[in-house]
């Protein structure tokens, strides 16, 4: 899509969003079945070849970013998993029950940049699973000798979105129905020092997690048909 056309579409979405916030003001929340469930309980600590590790990988943190995340998210979960080969994957979920313009999910490329990372790659991709073809973003970030490959997606209501434009369109579409949608950020990442990515490993992790989750939990993670 040409940059000019994309900019026009983004402006249109922003204008429509403002119009809804001022005049229509949706008040009924559209929340998932497990909206009030504890993420610590909802997400299994052992599945497939992966086991939760108490030795959490150090997360580079920024106080201002942390405070903002606490404001917009209802719940968060951060875990490290290890498989039988000793491979490590970090899982992070952030759930917010109110995806209006002021409380919408923050995309990882923005948060990583705010924490001093250089985003060397950001591209749209699709992951094939037994349950759905999942539209995702793949990032590759660097800070000093820390190289981090990241796969993430955002669920708004029952829609999976990538980027501000899709996120805004999903929010507005629920607003048209009178709803304030909930939202979930699902992110997996791995850290290396050799500058290589681990997307294949992360896709295996995602497939095993979905395969070993009950139907309702899968719907919470990847949405379902409205």
Secondary structure, DSSP 8 states (H G I E B T S, - for coil): --HHHHHHHHHHHHHHHHHIIIII---EEE--TTTTS-HHHHS-SEETTEEEESS-------HHHHHHHHHH-SEEEEEEEEETT--EEEEEEEEES--STTT----HHHHHHHTT-EEEEEEEEEEE-SS-EEEEEEEEEEETTEEEEEEEEEEETTEEE-HHHHHHHHHHHHHHTTEEE-EEEEEEEEEESSS---HHHHHHHHHHHHHTS-HHHHHHHH----
